[in-house]
Amino acid sequence: MTAPVLPSLAALARALDDGRMDAADLAETALARAAATQADLNALITLAPERARADAGRARQRRASGTAGPLAGIPFAHKDLFCTRGLATTCGSRMLEGFVPPYDAAVVERLDHAGAVCIGKANMDEFAMGSSNEHSHFGPVRNPWDPGRVPGGSSGGSAALVAAGVVPFATGSDTGGSVRQPAAYCGITGLKPTYGRVSRWGMVAFASSLDQAGVLARSAADCALVLSTLAGHDPRDATSVERPVDDYVGALAEGVSGRRIGVVRQYFGAGVDPAVAAAVRAALAVLERAGARLVDVDLPSLEDSIAAYYVIAPAEASSNLARYDGVRYGHRCADPRDLADLYSRSRAEGFGAEVQRRILVGTYVLSAGYYDAYYGRAQRVRRLIAQDFARAFAEVDLLAGPTAPTVALALGSGDADPAALYAADVNTVAVNLAGLPGISLPAGFVGGLPVGLQLVAPAFAESRLLAAGHALQQASDWHRATPPAHW
């Protein structure tokens, strides 16, 4: 027995339009699947049946009136760092347990306006800090392919829900690989758009110069449809770019014929499982047969990307999370003796170990006497990384390599050595440092576990990524594989 195979978003939209499916029935099916998988996968923090049924009712009316878009009536889940009015937003943390925002994030607004049906909020690493989805106050998420393994993080709940056939797509966020790496571990497609392409307004911040909302779905075509709804300028977000939105769905037909794909030597470096590397090269060969030209590329600064990222991201986290002090909102300790006790105990009780670790690192690298030695130097490395990408894109159209160096890790494998989990991001963090778009595509299996191929494009060339991904998925079946049902 395997997890259910959900139709594509386009097929679901056609079935809803011609009456072969009903939005209410789709919502009930998704809610039932969510309940059936929860004990084994723990992929949701909040299930929202009342909201889903109300959304489905409105979508049915829009379909009947002929005013519905392609996502109207289609169920999905939000990662639990997008503020949802009237629905708890916890960021996987005790600090925000029970917090109900008074407004919707921009991503939430756009999907609501499109008529999509939200069934609930997906589990995640606390405040998006993690590569395994084990760092959640609400317990770890488990990989649908093997519940003894992690689904990746921090968008692990979103990835698990899509892989298990609960919903056809879910939102996520990507600060250093948090959409792409769980997509690779769970055998689905994960798209991280260019920094500034999708509004971050109402998305709880981890590292503001790196965070970007993204999409997890079964295919590049499904990601294109969702991105068409999410992309666009938002004046409420100072980092949102005022630039026309491409026709992502129409661009799928462009394929890869004539495209030059740079195979990055550093992406196949030390620590990459040879079997994973072989699977990715086999997937690249499929793109080559589809008309792409493979070119070897060197990006020497990528070897310093993990070090730079784990200075910059914690520094920004230290600043962003300073607002959670027990005074205005968030967890507040009981009976504080004075203000210092209120601050220290509220934060110690509210934040988990991984978040505390990153806050401490970030505070240290920003402190007097260490700023230039660590943070300033990391920002210089970031500039070198961006320059390396720019030089490469003067010669090639896309860059490629494994999304993650291994298949999904065993649950608990990073407990003794947190740095081992950080190494899982070795191929993804540079994309965030440079603000570029990237996609992870299913690319075969090693030992029965999924492998991901990462493609990277120049800024705002999401259409190029999606067309290449679609070409791969037209010529292969890896994205159609579903995990064995353990529930």
N, C-alpha and C positions, 0 to 999 in steps of 0.2 A: 504494500500500500504506500502511495506517495501523496505529498501535499497536492491540493487541487491546482489545476492549471487555469488561471483566469484569462479570459480573452484580452486582447489589446484594448487600450483606451478607445481607439477609433472604432473597433468592433462593438464595444459596449455602447458607445454613443449611437451607432446605427441601430442596435437592438432596442435601445430606449426610444429612439425616434419612430421605429416602425411597430412598436408595441409588443415585440417578442420578449421584452424584459420590462420590469417596472421598478422605479427608483425605490419604492418602499420595500419591495422584495429583496433588492440588492443590499439595502441597508440591514435588513434583518439577517440575511445570510452572513454578511461581514461581522455583525455583532455576535452571531452564534459561533463563527469560527474563532473570533477573538476570545470568547469565553472558553471554548474548547482547548485552545492552545496555551492559555495563560499559566496554568499550573506548571507546565513543562518549560515554557520559553520565558515567562515573566517579561514579555515585550511591552506591556502597557503599564503606565502608572495610573491613568484615569480612563475608565470606559464611560462613554457619554451616550447612553441609549436615547435619552429624551432629546438631546440636541440632534442626534443623527436622524431620528424620526421626524423632527420638525424640519430639518434641512431637506429630507427626502420629500416631504409633502410640498414644500415650496418648489423643489425641482420638478416634481410631477406637473404642477400647475404651469411652470414655464415651458416644459416640453409640450403640453397641451395647447398653449397659446402660440407656439412657434417662435418664442423669444429666447430659447435656451442655447447656450454655447456648448461646445463639445464635452465639457467636463460636468455639465449639469446632471445630477443624479448619481454620480460615480463616487463610491465610498473611498475614503483615505484616512490617514492619521497624521497628526502634527507632532513633530518632535517637541518635547515638553519645555522648550525655551522660547517658544513663540507665545506672546501674551494673547490670551483668549478671554474676552469679556464674559464674565459669568461662569467661567470654567477654570478650575485650579491650574496654575502654572508653577511648577516646583523646581525646575532645572535639576531634578534628581537629587535635591538637597533637603536636609532637615531645616536648613536656614529659611527656605521658602515653603515648607510644608503647610498646606492649607491656604496659601496666598491665592486670592482670586482677583485678577486685574480688572480695572474699570474700563479698559479699552482693548481693542484688537490690534495686533501687529499688522504691518502693511501686507505681509504674506498671507495672513489670515483674512484680511479684508478682500484681497484679490481672489482668493479661492472661494470665499463666501459669495462674492459678486458673480463668479463664474457658475455658481450653483452646485459646487462639489459638496459631498456629504461627509462631514467630520465625525468619525466614530469614537475618537478619543485622543489621548496624549501619550506618545510613545516614551518608553523608558530610555535613559541616557546616562552616560557618565556625568557625575555631579559637575554642574556648571560647564559641561562640555570638555572637562579635563580628563582625558584618558583615551587609550587606544584599544580597550578591551570590553568596555561596558560592564566592568566589575566594580567600578567606583560610583555606585548609585546608593543613596540612602534607602532605596526601595528594593535592594537586592540586585544581583547580577542578571543580565539577559543571557540566554543560552542560544547557541547556534542551531538552527533547524536541521542542518546537515548532520550534526553530532552534538547533542545536548551536553556532552562533556567538554565542549570547546567553546571559546568565546565567539561572539558574532562580529567582533571589531567594535571600535568606538570612535567618536563618542555617540554617533547616530546608530548604535547597535539595535535599539528597539525598533526603529523605523525599518532597518534592513531586514530584521528577522520577520517582521509582519509581512513585508512584501515577499520574501523568500518562502514563507510558509503558506502563502496564498490567502492570507486574511484580507488584504487590500491590494489593489493593483498598483498603487503608488503611495509614497509618504514624503513629507518634507523632512529635511535635515539641515544641518549646518556644518561648515567645513572651515576649520581654523588652521589645521595642519595635515588634513587628510581624513577628516571625520565623516565625510560622505563616501569618498572613494575607497578607503580601506575596508569599512564594513561591507560595502558593495562587493569587493573582491572576496572577502571571507564567506559571504553568504551566496555568491553565485548570481548576483543581479547587476544591473547597470546603475551607476551613480555619477551624477553630473555636478561638478563645482563650477559655477559661472565665474566670469571675470569679476574682480573686486569692483563694486559699484554698479553692477548690472541689475541686481535685485536689491530692493530696499532692505536695510537692516533696522528700520524703525520698528520698535516694539519687539525686537529680538534681543533677549537678555545677553549682555556683552560678556565675553571672555577676554579677547584681545582685539581691540577695535580696529587696528590696522590690518588684521588678518582675517577676521570673521567674514564669512559669506554664506548666505542661505543657498541651499541646493535641493536636488531632487533625487529620490531613489525609486526605481521602477524596474520592470522586467527588461525593457528594451530601450534603445536610443530613440526610436520613434515615439514611445510613450514619454520619455524625458523631454523631447522636442515640444510635444503638445502642452505639457505642464509649464515648461519654461516660457512658452508663448503667453501664458496667463500671468506669470510672476514677473517677467522682465519689464523694465521701464523706469523712467525717472520719477522720483518722489521728493518733493521740495522739503519734506520733514527730515530727510536724511542728508546731512551735509556731504556725505561721501557718495551719494547716488549720482550717477553720471547722466547728464542730459544728452542723450544720443538715441537716434531712431532704433526701434527694435526690428531685428531681421525677421524674415519669414522662415522660421526654423523648420516647420513642417514641410514647406515647399522645397527647402534646400536639401532634404534627405535624398532626393533623386540625383543630386550631383555626384554621389559616389566618391571613389578615390582614384579613378583613372587619371594618370598623369601627376598625381600628388607625390611629392618627395617626403618620405617619412624618415626622420633621423633616429637611428637606433643608438641610444645614449649609452656609452660605455660604462659610466658611473652607475647607471641603474642596474647593471648586471655584475656589480662589484662584490667585494667581500661581504659575507653574510647572506647572500642570496642563495637559496637552495637550488642546486643544479637542476633538479627536476622541475622546479617552478620556472627557471630560466628557459628550459627546453620547451615547456608548454607555451610560454609567451612567444618564443621564436616560431613555433608551429603556427600560432595565431597570426603572427606577422607575415608568414608565408602565404596565408589565405588572402591577406590584403594585397600582397605582391601579385598573386594570381588574378586578383580583381583589377589590376592595372597600376598599383602603386609602385614606386621605386624606393627601395630601401638604401639608406646612406648611413655609414658609420659617423657618429658625432661624438665629440669630446666636450664636456662641460666641467672643467676642473674645479670651479668654485663650489659645485654641488657637494663635494666631500666635506665642506665646512657648514653645510646647511643645518644639520641637526644641532650643532653647537650654537649657531646663531639663533635658531628658532627657540631653543630652550633657555635663552637669555631674554629675547624680545617678548615672547608670549607670556612668561611669568611676570615680567616687569609690568606689562599692560594689565595683566590680571590683578596684580597687587593694587594698582590704581583703581581699576573698575570695581573691585570687590570691597574697597574701603567703605562703601556706602552701607554695607550690611553690618551694623554695629549695635543692633538691639534697641535703637532709639525710635525710629519712625516706622519701620516695617521689618519683617523677617523675624527669626527666632529671637526671643528675649529671655534671658536667664531669670530664674526665680529669686526674688528677694536680694537684689544687689546691694552691697554695703555702700558703694559709692560709684562714681562715674567710671573710674578705672576698672573696677570689678565688673560693672555692667558690660563694658566693652570686651574685656578679656574672656569672661565666662560665656557671654553670648556667642562670640566668634568661635571659641573652643568647642562649645556644644553644637553649634549650628553647622560648622564646616567639617567635612570628613578629612581623613588623613592625607589623601592626594591633593586636595585643594589647599590644605594648610601648608603642605610641602612647597607647592608652587608659589603661594603668597610669600612664604619666607624667602625663597630664592629670588623672587622678583623684588622684594623690599631690599634685599642685600645688594643686588646689582644696581639699584637706583640710589643707594645711600652715598653720602659724601665720602669721597676718597676712592670709590669703586665704580662710579658712573662711567668715567672715561675708559677704565681698564676693561669693563665688561659690556655695558649697554652701548656706549659709543662705538666700540670696536665691532660689536655685532651688527650695528646699523651700517658700518662700512662694508662688512662682508655681504650684507643684504644687497647693497648697491652692486657689488661685484657679481653676485648671482644674477641679478636682473640684466646686467651687461652681457653675461655669458648667454643667457636666453636670447637677447636681442641679436647677438652675433650669429647664433645658430639659426634664427628665423630669417636671417638674410639669405640663407642657403637652402633651407628646407621649409616645408609647409606645416609639418607636425613633428612632434618628438614622441618617442615611444620607449617603453620598458615595463617591467613588472610593477604592478601597483604596490604590492607588499613583498618582502623578501621570502616569506614562507606562506604556507597555508595557515588556517586558523590555529591559534595556540590553545593548549589545554587550559581549562579554567584553573586559576590559582598559580599558573606558571610564573607570573611576574611578582608574586608576593615577596619573595626573598630579595629580588633585585629589580626595583622599579625601572632602572635604566634599560633593562632588557625589553620592557614594553615600549620605551621611548624609541628604541631602535626599529620597531615595526613601522615607524613613520619615515624611515630614511629616504624613501623614494617619493614622498608626497609633500613634505614641508616646504621644499624650495618653490613649488608652484604658488603657495600662499605668500611666501616672502616676496615674490615677483608680481603678485596680483593677477596671475594668468588663469585662464580656464583650463580645466582638466576633466577627463572622464575615465571611469573604470568600466571595463567590459568583460563579461565572462569569457575565459580563454582556455577552457579545458579543466582537467582534474588531476590531482596528485594524491594517490592513496584514497580516492573516493571523496576528496574535499576540493572545493572550487579554487581556481586560480584566476587572478584578474590581470588584464592588460591595461596599462594606463597610456592614454594619449593626451598630449598637451598641445595647445594652440596659442598663437599670439593673442593679445588682448582683444576682446570682443569678436573673436572668430569662433564663437560657439557653433555656428552653422557648419563650419568645416569639421569640427569634432563630431557633431551629430551625424553628418553625412558619412564620415569614415566609419563610425560605429554602426550605422545602418547597413553599410556595405558589408562589413564583417558579419553582421547578423543575418543578412540575406544569404550569405554563403556558408553559414555554419549553424549548428543547433545548440551550442552550449548555453545560450540564454534561455532556451526552452526547457532545460533540465530542471526537475523539481526534487526537493529532498525527500527521503523516506519519512513517512509520518510516524513520529514517535509518540504522538498524543492520542 
